[in-house]
């Protein structure tokens, strides 16, 4: 089993545990951005999460909770080897809608997205080199009746 496969397997377990306790995720995924590769010359990943229980991107209490759950499966050294940052994104954010609609419905699995996907977040283009989607739940838009 490769390092990334081992990491993904542990992240699936972390996602399941957090979902059982806090509630399900709309998106739980690893993204490797090309700008991090260029700037730091490192292969580190952003762990991107979106859920109804995540109310703001700088939610320190939930950030500490998630990090604590990661430490139950990974050593601090392992985390520092693969993780650039934890990213909380509001479920109404366009990035979440685009990503979950592109990937479709996935739960507690992983699907590798190798395409260099150009997504926009906060007006900035994000070049994604690789992504591992563990959970994706597209948000169904309500249809207005006339």
C-alpha positions as CSV (number, residue, x, y, z in Angstrom):
1,X,0.0,0.0,0.0
2,X,1.4,3.4,-1.0
3,X,1.8,6.3,1.4
4,X,-1.2,8.2,-0.2
5,X,-3.4,5.1,-0.1
6,X,-2.6,4.6,3.5
7,X,-3.3,8.3,4.2
8,X,-6.6,8.1,2.3
9,X,-7.7,4.9,4.2
10,X,-7.0,6.7,7.6
11,X,-8.9,9.8,6.4
12,X,-11.9,7.7,5.5
13,X,-11.9,6.5,9.1
14,X,-11.6,10.0,10.4
15,X,-14.4,11.2,8.1
16,X,-16.7,8.4,9.3
17,X,-16.0,9.1,13.0
18,X,-16.6,12.9,12.6
19,X,-19.8,12.3,10.6
20,X,-21.2,10.0,13.3
21,X,-20.6,12.5,16.0
22,X,-21.0,15.9,14.3
23,X,-23.1,15.2,11.2
24,X,-22.5,14.4,7.6
25,X,-20.2,16.2,5.3
26,X,-21.2,17.8,2.0
27,X,-17.5,17.6,0.9
28,X,-14.6,15.9,2.6
29,X,-11.6,15.8,0.2
30,X,-7.9,16.3,-0.2
31,X,-6.7,18.8,-2.8
32,X,-3.1,19.2,-4.0
33,X,-2.8,22.7,-5.4
34,X,-0.2,23.5,-8.1
35,X,0.6,26.9,-6.4
36,X,1.8,25.0,-3.3
37,X,3.9,22.7,-5.5
38,X,5.5,25.8,-7.2
39,X,5.9,28.0,-4.1
40,X,7.1,25.5,-1.6
41,X,8.3,22.7,-3.9
42,X,6.4,20.3,-1.6
43,X,3.6,17.8,-2.2
44,X,1.3,18.8,0.5
45,X,-2.5,18.7,0.5
46,X,-5.3,20.8,1.7
47,X,-8.0,18.9,3.6
48,X,-11.2,20.6,2.5
49,X,-14.4,20.2,4.5
50,X,-17.9,21.5,4.1
51,X,-20.8,20.6,6.4
52,X,-23.9,22.2,7.9
53,X,-22.1,22.2,11.3
54,X,-19.2,24.3,9.9
55,X,-20.5,27.8,10.2
56,X,-17.4,29.8,9.4
57,X,-14.0,29.3,7.8
58,X,-12.1,30.4,10.9
59,X,-14.0,28.2,13.3
60,X,-11.3,27.5,15.9
61,X,-13.3,25.0,18.0
62,X,-14.2,22.8,15.0
63,X,-10.6,23.2,13.7
64,X,-9.2,21.9,17.0
65,X,-11.8,19.1,17.0
66,X,-11.0,17.9,13.5
67,X,-7.2,18.1,14.3
68,X,-7.8,16.0,17.4
69,X,-9.6,13.4,15.4
70,X,-6.7,13.4,12.9
71,X,-4.3,12.8,15.8
72,X,-6.2,9.6,16.7
73,X,-5.2,8.1,13.3
74,X,-2.0,9.9,12.4
75,X,1.1,11.0,14.3
76,X,2.0,14.7,14.3
77,X,4.9,13.9,12.0
78,X,2.6,12.1,9.5
79,X,0.2,15.0,9.5
80,X,3.0,17.5,8.9
81,X,4.3,15.4,5.9
82,X,1.0,15.5,4.0
83,X,-1.2,18.3,5.3
84,X,-0.7,21.9,4.2
85,X,-3.9,23.1,5.9
86,X,-7.4,22.4,7.0
87,X,-9.9,24.4,4.9
88,X,-13.5,24.9,6.1
89,X,-15.8,26.2,3.3
90,X,-19.5,27.2,3.7
91,X,-21.8,24.8,2.0
92,X,-23.3,27.7,-0.1
93,X,-19.9,28.6,-1.6
94,X,-19.7,28.2,-5.3
95,X,-16.6,26.1,-5.0
96,X,-18.5,23.5,-3.1
97,X,-21.4,23.5,-5.5
98,X,-19.1,23.1,-8.6
99,X,-17.0,20.4,-7.0
100,X,-19.8,18.3,-5.6
101,X,-21.8,18.6,-8.9
102,X,-18.8,17.6,-10.9
103,X,-18.0,14.6,-8.7
104,X,-21.5,13.5,-7.9
105,X,-22.6,11.4,-4.8
106,X,-19.8,9.6,-3.0
107,X,-19.7,8.5,0.6
108,X,-16.8,7.1,2.7
109,X,-14.9,6.1,-0.4
110,X,-12.3,7.8,-2.4
111,X,-12.1,8.7,-6.0
112,X,-9.1,10.2,-7.5
113,X,-9.6,13.2,-9.7
114,X,-6.4,13.6,-11.7
115,X,-7.5,16.4,-14.0
116,X,-6.0,19.8,-13.6
117,X,-9.2,21.4,-12.7
118,X,-9.4,25.1,-12.8
119,X,-11.8,26.2,-10.1
120,X,-12.5,29.7,-8.8
121,X,-12.8,30.5,-5.1
122,X,-13.1,34.0,-3.7
123,X,-12.3,35.4,-7.1
124,X,-9.1,33.5,-7.4
125,X,-8.4,30.7,-9.8
126,X,-7.3,27.5,-8.0
127,X,-5.3,25.1,-10.1
128,X,-5.8,21.7,-8.6
129,X,-3.1,19.1,-9.5
130,X,-4.8,16.1,-7.9
131,X,-7.7,15.5,-5.6
132,X,-9.0,12.6,-3.6
133,X,-12.7,12.9,-2.9
134,X,-13.8,10.9,0.1
135,X,-17.3,12.3,0.5
136,X,-19.3,14.4,-1.9
137,X,-23.0,15.2,-1.6
138,X,-24.2,17.6,-4.3
139,X,-26.6,20.2,-3.0
140,X,-30.0,19.9,-4.6
141,X,-31.3,23.3,-5.6
142,X,-34.9,23.8,-4.7
143,X,-37.1,24.2,-7.8
144,X,-39.5,27.1,-7.6
145,X,-43.1,26.4,-8.8
146,X,-44.8,29.0,-10.9
